[in-house]
Amino acid sequence: MGSTVDVNRYDASHREWVAESVRRIKAEANRSADTNLIAVPLPAEWNIDLYLKDESTHPTGSLKHRLARSLFLYGLCNGWIRRDAPVIEASSGSTAVSEAYFAGLIGVGFIAVMAESTSRQKIELIEREGGTCHLVADPSRVYDVAQQLAVETGGHYMDQFTFAERATDWRGNNNIAESIFAQLALERFPEPEWIVATAGTGGTSATIARYLAYTGRRTGVCVADPENSAFFPGWQQRDRTVRTDTGSRIEGIGRQRVEPSFLPTAIDRMMVVPDAATIAALRHLEAATGRRVGGSTGTGLWAAYRLCAEMLGAGRTGSIVTLLCDPGDRYLDKYYSDAWVDDAGLDPAPYRARLDAFLRTGELP
C-alpha cells in the first residue's frame, strides 16, 4: 500500500491578511453612496427622457472604481494577490487610478503599464494614489510588458481585459445595471428602450446585458465604439481575431484587439462614432449643462442622441440611459484643447452643427 501524500500550505497569518483586506474593501463600498442618474435636457414635446449615469462621483472619479473593487476582491479570494508582492495592471488610465487606490487601501504596491500618450492628468492621479507608472511607446505592448513585470517582481498581473466580465456579479449585488433600474423605478419610463455603453474591456456591457436577460427586461444594449477599434468589426464579422493597426484616440475605450471580456453575443447593437463627433458631443454637453466629461462619455452620448432621433422618427416615446464614465478635467490637454484636436486632424465643427440642428428638428443623420 502506498503512503499518504500530504502537502500543507496553510498560512494563518496570510488568511488573516486576506480577511482584513476583504473587510476593508467591503467597508469602502458600504460607506460609498450610489452614483447619480442625471437627466439630460431635451425638448419637452419629444416625450423622450435621456439620462447620464454619473460614475464620476465614485471616490476615484470614474466607472472603473466598480471594476477595480471587483477585481481586487476576485484576486484576493482566488489567492492571487499577496501582501508581499505588487499588483500590476495594463491600463489606459482610469482603471489604474482606481486600482492604485485599492492597492493602497490593503497595503500592497501597484504598477500601471500604460501608453506614453496617456493624459498627464491621469498619470498624476495614479501617482497621487501611491502607484507607479510604467509607460510604453506602443499601446499594443501593454499586455506583454505588464505580464513580464509581474514575473520579474513576483507580483500579480490583474489583467482587467480578461477578468472584467467574470469578476463582477452580473446578477445583482448593486452592480451598475441594478442601480440604474432602481433609480428609474419612479420615472415615467422606468424601463429604458436602450442602455448605451462603451467598451474598453467589455466588462460593463457584459454586466448590463447579462443583468437585463436575467431579470427579463426588454431593454436593448447598444455599444458605441470609437475609430480604430477592433470591437465593432469583430462583432460585425463574428470574428474575435480582428486586429487594428492604430490605437484609439479616445482614452479608455476602443482596443486594437477584441478583448477576452468583450461578450459580443449578449449585445443587441453596435455603432461606430467618429472621433470628431465624440469631441463635439462632450463640448456640446458642457455648453448645455456646465459639465465637463471624458471622451468615452462623448462617444456614448452621440450614440444616445442617434437613438433618440430614431425613436422620434418612429413616433415612439421612452427613455435612454448612457454612462458618464469620468470627468473632463482628466483630459484638459486633449479633448478640451483646440491645439490637440487640430494636431489630431479632427474637425468637430460639422458635428456640433448637426447636434444644434438635432435639438431643433429631432433629426440626426
N, C-alpha and C positions, 0 to 999 in steps of 0.2 A: 504493500500500500504506500502511496505517495504521502509525503508530509504536507501539512497545511502551509500555504504561502500567504503571508500577511504583510502588507506594506501600509504603515500608518503615517499619514501626513497631517494628521490633525494638529492645528496650531491654535490654541485657545486665545492667545493674545491677538492673532490676526482676526479670528472670529469676532472678538470684542471690538476691534477697529472697524470691521465691516459694519457691524451692528450700529456703532456710533455714527459712521459715515452715512448710512441709510437714514438714521434718525435725523441727522442734520439736514439732509436734502428734503425729507418729507416735512420737516418743520418749516423749511423755507417755503415750500409750496403752501403749507397751511396758513402762513401769515401773508401770502401774496393774494391780493384781490384779483377778481376776474378782469379781463380786459373789456374795454367799452365797445359797443356797437353804435357807430356814428351814422346818422342819416346824411346823405349827400344831396344837396339841393337840386331838384328837378322841377320843371313846370308842373303846377298842381293839376292842371287839366289832363295830364298824361295818365294819372292814376297808376303810376309805377313808382315803387319805392326802391331806392338803391342805398345799400349800407356798406360801410367800411368796418371790418373787424379790426380794431386798433391794437395790434400786437406790440406797438412801440412802447406801451406803458408797462411792460414787464421790467423787472429790476435791471436786466442787461439791455433793454431797449429794442428787442426785436422778437419776431416769431420764433427764432431759433432758441429762445430761452426754454420753451416747452421741449424741444428736441434734445437740447443738452441735458436737461434734467432726466429725461427718459433714458438717454444713452448712458449717463453715469449710473443710474440705478441698474440698468441692464448689465453694464460691465462689472459693477460690484457684485451683483447677485450671481453672475456667471463665474466669479472668481478671477476675472481678467485684470482688474485694477488692484494694484498692490500699494501698500503705504510707503514703500521704499523705492518706488520707480515712477517716472513721469508718465503722463498721458500725452500722446502725440496725435495730432489731427491734421488732415488735409482739408483746407477750407478756403473760401473766397472772402472770409472776414467775419460775418455776423455770428456764425456758429462758433468760431474761435473765441470771440468776445465772451459768449455765454459759457463755453466750456472752461475758459480761463477762470471765470467767476466760480464755477462749481469745483474746479480743482483747488482753488484757494479755500473754499468752504470746508473741504475734507483734508486739506494739508498735503496735497501732492503737487509735484511740478507739472508744468504744461508747456508744450512747444507747438506752435501753429506753423504749418508749412503752407505758404501762400504764394501766389504770383506777385512778381515785382510791381505789377500795375495796380495792386490793391490800394484803395484810397488811404492817404496818410492818416485821416481821422480814425479809420478802423484800426490801423496799426497802433496808434496811440491808446485807443481804448483797451486793446489786448494787453499792452504793456502796463497800463494802469491797474488792470486786474491781476497783475503779477505774472503774466505769461511772457514767453519769449517767441519772437517771430523769426522764422527761417524762410527767406524769400528766394524764389527761383525764377529764372527768366522765362522758361517755357511752362505755361499753365498746365499742359497735359502731363507734366512730370511730377505734379504734387503728390500723387498717389505713391509712386515708387520711392520718392525721397522720404515721405513720411514713414513708409514701411521700413526703409533702411535705417532711419533714425531710431525706430523702435528696437531694431535688432542691436544697434550699436549701444544704446543706453539701457537695454533690458526693460524698456517701458512697454506700454500698451498702445498700439495703434487703434484708435477708436473707430475709424472707418465709417463715418456717417453715411457715406454713399451706398454702403452695403446694408447697414443695420437700421437706418432711419425708419423703414416701413415695419420692421418687426419689434423695435424697442417700444413703440407707442401702443398703448392699449386702445385699439380702434373700436372696441365695444362700448366704451364709455369712460368712466373714471375721470370726468372733467376734461376730456380731450377737446380740441378746438371745435369739432362738429357738434358735440353735445352742448357745448357752451353757446354756440350760435343759435341752436333751436330753443334752448331755454330762454335766451334773451328775446327771441322773436315771438314768444308764446302769446303776448298781449298785443302784438301788432295786427294791423288789418289784413295783412297777407302773411300768416305765420309760417307757411311752408313755401320757401322761395322757388321760383322757376329754375334758377341756376345758382350754383356757388362757383365762383371763379377763383382758381388758384394758379400759381406759377410754380415752376419746377426747378429746384436746384439739386436736391437728392431725389425728389419724387415722393418723399415720405408724407408730406402734408396732403397731397392729392389722394394718396392711397388711404390714409386715415379717414378722410372725409368720405370718399367713395364707399369704403367698407362699412362705415357707420350708417350711411344712407341705406345701403342694401339690408343691413342687419336690423334696422328699425322700420323697414318697409316704406321708405319715402319715395316720392316720385320725382324729387328734385334732381336735375341734371348736374353733372360735374364737367366744367369746361376748364381746360388748362391752356393758359396763354403763354406762348413761347417767344423769346427774342430771336433776332437774326443770329446766324452762325451756330445754332444749337442742333444737336443730334436728336433731341426728343421728338420733335414733330415728324421729321422724315422717318425715324424709326417706328413711330406709332402709325403713320400713314401706310408705310410699306410692310408693317408687321415684321420688322427686322431689327433685332436687338444688336446687330453687329455694325450698324451705321456709325460712321465717324465723320467729323468735320475737320477741315484743315485750320480753321481760325477759331479762336475763343470768343465767347460772348463779351460784348461791351457793357452789358447790364449786369453789374455785380450781384452775385448770389443766385442767379438763375441762368439757365441755358448751359449745357455742358457739351464738350466735344465728343462724348460717347454717351450711350444710353446707360444710365447708372443702374446698378442692381436693384435699388429701392424703387425705381420707377415701375408702376404697375399699369401697363397700358390697357389691359383687358377690363379694368374697372372704370375707365374714363369714357365719358359719352362724346366728348368733342374736344378738338384742339384748334387753336387759332394762332397763326404767326403774326406778331405785331412788329411793324418796322421800328427800329430803334429811335428814329426821329419822332414817331408817333408817341413813343414812351416819354420822351422829353417834353413834348407838347402837353401830354396829359398831366404829368406831375406839376408842370408850371401852371397849367390852367387851374388845377386844384388849389394851388397856393393863392392864385388871384381870387378864386371864388370863396375860399374858406379861411385863408391865412395859414394853412398847414403846409409845411414842407415835408415831403415824403421821399423815400428812396426809389430807385429805378424799378425794382420789381413791382412796387405798388403802381407805378405809372403804366407798366405793361398790363397788369391785371385790370386797371381802371379803363384803359382803352377798349379792352375786350368786353368789359361790362357795359360800356356805352354802346358798343356794337349790338349787344344782345338787347339792350333797351330799345334801340331803333328797330330791331326785328320784331319785338313784341308790339311796338306801336303800329308798325306796318301791317301786322296781322290782326290788329284790333284787340289785343289781349292786355289785361291788367295783371298786376302781381308784383313780386319783389325779386331782387337780385342781391346777393352778398358777394363782396370781394374782400381782399385782405390788405390792410395797411401793415406791411411787413416790418418796416423800420423807418426811423425819422430821416428827413432830408439833410440834417446837419452833419451826417456822416459822408455826404457827397458834395460838399460845397466846392471842392476843387474839380468836380466832374460835371454832374448834370445841371448844376446851377451856375456853372462857369461858361460864359459865352466863348472864351478862348478854347476851352477843352472841346466844346461842341463843334466849333469851327475846325479845330485840328482833326477831329474825328470824321470830318466830312459830312456832318449831319445838318439838315435844314428843317427845324421843327415848324417854321412859319406856315407852310401849307396845311399841316395837320392842325395847327392851332386855329387856322381859319375854318377848317372843317368842323372842329369842335364848337366854335362860335355859331356856325350855321346849324349844327345839330340841335343846340339848345333853343334855336328859333323855330326850326322846322320839324325836328324829330327825325331827320334823315341823316344817316352817316354811312355813305357809300364804302 
